[in-house]
């Protein structure tokens, strides 16, 4: 999940771009970091 310290910028635009560009991550790891954790959180 991505939080916010509004009004201070997160330093990444668009959000998740760092994870999408990380060449060392597998597709599965990338998917888990971008969405799977947030989807599993509510139960």
C-alpha positions in Angstrom: 0.0 0.0 0.0 1.1 3.6 -0.5 0.6 6.1 2.2 0.8 9.8 2.1 2.5 12.6 4.1 0.5 15.2 2.4 1.3 18.0 1.8 4.9 16.7 1.4 5.5 14.9 -1.9 6.3 11.2 -1.9 9.1 11.7 -4.4 7.9 9.2 -6.9 5.7 10.0 -9.8 3.8 8.1 -11.0 3.5 6.0 -7.8 4.9 2.5 -8.2 7.3 3.5 -11.0 10.3 2.5 -9.0 8.9 -1.0 -8.5 7.9 -1.3 -12.2 11.5 -0.3 -13.3 13.4 -2.5 -10.9 15.0 -5.0 -13.2 16.0 -7.4 -10.3 12.3 -8.1 -9.4 10.5 -11.1 -10.9 7.1 -10.5 -12.3 5.6 -12.3 -9.3 7.5 -10.2 -6.8 6.5 -7.0 -8.7 2.8 -8.0 -8.7 2.9 -8.7 -4.9 4.5 -5.4 -4.2 2.1 -3.4 -6.4 -1.2 -5.0 -5.6 -1.3 -8.3 -3.8 -0.6 -7.0 -0.4 -3.3 -4.3 -0.6 -5.8 -6.8 -2.0 -5.1 -9.3 0.9 -5.1 -6.7 3.7 -8.9 -6.3 4.1 -9.2 -10.1 4.3 
